Amino acid sequence: MAMGAHGYVRATSDLNLLVAAPAVRVPAIPYHHEVLCRAVPTEVAGQMVPVVTVEDLVILKLLWNRTKDRADVQALLAAVAVDEDYLRTTLLGMLPDDDPRQEQMDALLRRFRH
């Protein structure tokens, strides 16, 4: 759903949710709270629901780093302009200095700069 909200529609069989409920205790990283705060209200089936920003979607997909996630990141970066400073700062704050995903992201940003 988030991919489609940001201009890239593809077939999928899953829906990823980040739930914010005080009574629910689940492991989370501080970044999850930021994702929820930055989410953009979007109409889905007649209801307003918070949808992850394109930048946070890119970061979440880079963190998972599966083949389909890397393809999704390329499609998102090709389709829309992103806040490169936010992407770099946020990802650098979560990954070790020698993590290859930092260079992957920089290469993709250079390739798909709008």
C-alpha positions as CSV (number, residue, x, y, z in Angstrom):
1,M,0.0,0.0,0.0
2,A,2.7,2.5,0.9
3,M,4.5,1.8,-2.4
4,G,1.3,2.7,-4.3
5,A,0.8,5.8,-2.2
6,H,4.2,7.0,-3.4
7,G,3.6,6.3,-7.1
8,Y,4.8,2.8,-7.6
9,V,2.2,0.1,-7.8
10,R,3.2,-3.5,-7.8
11,A,1.5,-6.8,-7.0
12,T,2.0,-7.8,-3.4
13,S,0.6,-10.4,-1.0
14,D,1.4,-8.6,2.2
15,L,0.7,-5.5,4.2
16,N,3.2,-4.2,6.6
17,L,1.9,-2.3,9.6
18,L,3.6,-0.3,12.4
19,V,1.2,-0.3,15.3
20,A,1.1,2.4,17.9
21,A,-1.0,1.4,20.8
22,P,-0.1,2.1,24.5
23,A,-1.5,-1.3,25.7
24,V,0.5,-3.3,23.1
25,R,4.1,-4.1,24.1
26,V,6.3,-5.0,21.2
27,P,10.0,-4.6,20.6
28,A,10.7,-1.3,18.8
29,I,13.5,0.9,18.0
30,P,13.2,4.7,18.6
31,Y,13.1,5.2,14.8
32,H,9.7,3.5,14.7
33,H,8.2,6.4,16.8
34,E,9.7,8.9,14.3
35,V,8.2,7.0,11.4
36,L,4.7,7.2,13.0
37,C,5.1,10.9,13.8
38,R,6.2,11.7,10.2
39,A,3.4,9.5,8.6
40,V,1.1,11.4,6.1
41,P,-2.7,11.0,6.4
42,T,-3.9,9.3,3.3
43,E,-7.3,8.2,2.2
44,V,-7.6,4.5,1.8
45,A,-11.0,2.9,1.1
46,G,-12.8,6.0,2.4
47,Q,-10.8,6.1,5.6
48,M,-7.9,8.4,6.6
49,V,-4.9,6.3,7.6
50,P,-1.3,7.3,8.3
51,V,1.1,6.2,5.5
52,V,4.9,6.2,5.9
53,T,6.7,9.0,4.0
54,V,8.7,8.0,1.0
55,E,11.9,8.7,2.8
56,D,11.0,6.4,5.7
57,L,9.8,3.7,3.3
58,V,13.2,3.8,1.6
59,I,15.0,3.6,5.0
60,L,12.8,0.7,6.2
61,K,13.4,-1.2,2.9
62,L,17.2,-0.6,3.1
63,L,17.2,-1.9,6.6
64,W,15.4,-5.1,5.5
65,N,17.6,-5.2,2.4
66,R,15.9,-8.1,0.7
67,T,16.1,-8.4,-3.1
68,K,12.5,-7.2,-3.5
69,D,13.2,-4.3,-1.1
70,R,16.3,-3.2,-3.2
71,A,14.1,-3.2,-6.3
72,D,11.4,-1.2,-4.5
73,V,14.0,1.4,-3.4
74,Q,15.2,1.8,-7.0
75,A,11.6,2.2,-8.2
76,L,10.8,4.8,-5.5
77,L,13.9,6.8,-6.1
78,A,13.3,6.8,-9.9
79,A,9.7,8.0,-9.4
80,V,9.9,10.7,-6.8
81,A,12.3,13.3,-5.3
82,V,13.3,12.6,-1.8
83,D,14.9,14.5,1.1
84,E,18.5,13.2,0.7
85,D,19.8,14.8,3.8
86,Y,17.1,13.1,5.9
87,L,17.9,9.7,4.3
88,R,21.6,10.0,4.9
89,T,21.4,11.4,8.4
90,T,18.8,8.9,9.6
91,L,20.4,5.8,8.0
92,L,23.9,6.8,9.2
93,G,22.5,7.1,12.7
94,M,21.3,3.4,12.6
95,L,24.0,1.6,10.7
96,P,27.6,0.8,11.6
97,D,30.2,2.9,9.7
98,D,31.3,0.0,7.5
99,D,27.8,-1.2,6.6
100,P,27.5,-1.6,2.7
101,R,23.9,-0.2,2.7
102,Q,25.3,3.3,3.2
103,E,27.2,3.1,-0.1
104,Q,24.3,1.4,-1.8
105,M,22.1,4.3,-0.8
106,D,24.6,6.9,-1.9
107,A,25.0,5.2,-5.3
108,L,21.2,5.0,-5.7
109,L,20.8,8.7,-4.8
110,R,23.4,9.7,-7.3
111,R,21.8,7.5,-10.0
112,F,18.2,8.7,-9.4
113,R,18.8,12.4,-8.4
114,H,15.9,14.5,-9.6
